[in-house]
């Protein structure tokens, strides 16, 4: 089976190290996609948390409000305690978002290195773009 255009032959030998770089590139792309989906989810959760916090701050300080512990478990908390808890949750989400951003930056750096190496060796014989 010929994957190159008709009449064109591949003159570049793919070494084991080259194949390892191609495999690493593929795994990093998959990891990047997973992290981007997780980052989007966490950012949406942060936005939701900020919206809820604004609404909760408008309530009376002694009013009891349901706070979600898990998907099905809730606990009643006073508004003042709940505001503090939501701030803590927001800080935790900020930490997660920063960590995901850092991981994505690291992946982008490594992908850039791999692209440079692979394009240098294979030129137009390899396509690393989506």
C-alpha positions as CSV (number, residue, x, y, z in Angstrom):
1,X,0.0,0.0,0.0
2,X,1.4,3.4,-1.0
3,X,0.6,6.3,1.2
4,X,2.7,8.9,-0.6
5,X,1.5,10.5,-3.8
6,X,2.0,8.4,-6.9
7,X,5.5,8.4,-8.1
8,X,7.0,9.8,-4.9
9,X,9.1,7.6,-2.7
10,X,10.1,8.0,0.9
11,X,13.9,8.3,1.1
12,X,14.0,8.9,4.9
13,X,14.5,6.0,7.2
14,X,12.5,6.0,10.3
15,X,14.7,5.0,13.2
16,X,13.6,3.7,16.6
17,X,14.3,7.1,18.2
18,X,12.1,8.8,15.6
19,X,9.3,6.3,16.2
20,X,9.6,6.9,19.9
21,X,9.2,10.7,19.3
22,X,6.2,10.2,17.1
23,X,4.6,8.0,19.8
24,X,5.4,10.5,22.5
25,X,3.9,13.3,20.3
26,X,0.7,11.2,19.9
27,X,0.4,10.5,23.6
28,X,1.0,14.2,24.4
29,X,-1.8,15.3,22.0
30,X,-4.2,12.9,23.7
31,X,-3.1,14.1,27.1
32,X,-3.5,17.7,26.0
33,X,-7.1,17.0,24.8
34,X,-8.0,15.4,28.1
35,X,-6.5,18.3,30.1
36,X,-8.2,20.9,28.0
37,X,-11.6,19.2,28.6
38,X,-10.9,19.1,32.3
39,X,-9.8,22.7,32.3
40,X,-13.0,23.8,30.6
41,X,-15.1,21.9,33.1
42,X,-13.2,23.4,36.0
43,X,-13.6,26.9,34.6
44,X,-17.3,26.4,34.1
45,X,-17.5,25.2,37.7
46,X,-15.6,28.3,38.8
47,X,-18.1,30.6,36.9
48,X,-21.0,28.7,38.5
49,X,-19.5,29.1,41.9
50,X,-19.0,32.8,41.4
51,X,-22.6,33.2,40.3
52,X,-23.9,31.2,43.3
53,X,-21.7,33.2,45.7
54,X,-23.2,36.5,44.5
55,X,-26.7,35.2,45.0
56,X,-25.9,33.8,48.5
57,X,-24.4,37.1,49.6
58,X,-27.8,38.7,49.1
59,X,-29.5,36.4,51.6
60,X,-30.0,37.1,55.3
61,X,-26.9,36.1,57.4
62,X,-28.9,33.8,59.6
63,X,-30.8,32.0,56.8
64,X,-30.0,28.3,56.3
65,X,-29.0,27.3,52.8
66,X,-28.4,23.9,51.3
67,X,-24.7,23.2,50.5
68,X,-23.8,20.3,48.2
69,X,-21.2,17.9,49.6
70,X,-21.6,15.3,46.9
71,X,-24.0,14.9,43.9
72,X,-26.7,13.6,46.2
73,X,-25.7,14.8,49.7
74,X,-26.5,18.3,51.0
75,X,-26.0,20.0,54.4
76,X,-27.7,23.1,55.7
77,X,-25.4,26.0,56.6
78,X,-25.8,29.5,57.7
79,X,-25.3,32.1,55.0
80,X,-22.2,33.6,56.6
81,X,-20.5,30.2,56.9
82,X,-21.6,29.3,53.4
83,X,-20.0,32.4,52.0
84,X,-16.7,31.4,53.7
85,X,-17.0,27.9,52.4
86,X,-17.7,29.1,48.8
87,X,-14.6,31.3,49.0
88,X,-12.5,28.3,50.0
89,X,-14.0,26.3,47.2
90,X,-13.2,29.1,44.8
91,X,-9.5,29.1,46.0
92,X,-9.3,25.4,45.5
93,X,-10.7,25.7,42.0
94,X,-8.2,28.5,41.3
95,X,-5.4,26.2,42.3
96,X,-6.7,23.3,40.1
97,X,-7.0,25.7,37.1
98,X,-3.5,27.1,37.6
99,X,-2.2,23.5,37.8
100,X,-4.0,22.5,34.6
101,X,-2.7,25.6,32.8
102,X,0.8,24.8,33.9
103,X,0.5,21.2,32.7
104,X,-0.8,22.4,29.4
105,X,2.1,24.8,29.0
106,X,4.6,22.0,29.7
107,X,2.9,19.8,27.1
108,X,2.9,22.7,24.6
109,X,6.6,23.2,25.2
110,X,7.4,19.5,24.7
111,X,5.2,19.3,21.6
112,X,7.1,22.3,20.1
113,X,10.4,20.5,20.7
114,X,9.1,17.3,19.1
115,X,7.7,19.1,16.1
116,X,11.0,20.9,15.6
117,X,12.9,17.6,15.7
118,X,10.5,15.7,13.6
119,X,10.0,18.4,10.9
120,X,13.7,18.9,10.7
121,X,14.2,15.2,9.9
122,X,11.1,14.4,7.9
123,X,10.1,17.8,6.4
124,X,7.0,17.5,4.3
125,X,6.9,13.7,4.8
126,X,5.2,14.1,8.2
127,X,2.1,16.0,9.2
128,X,1.9,16.9,12.9
129,X,-0.9,19.5,12.5
130,X,-4.5,18.9,13.1
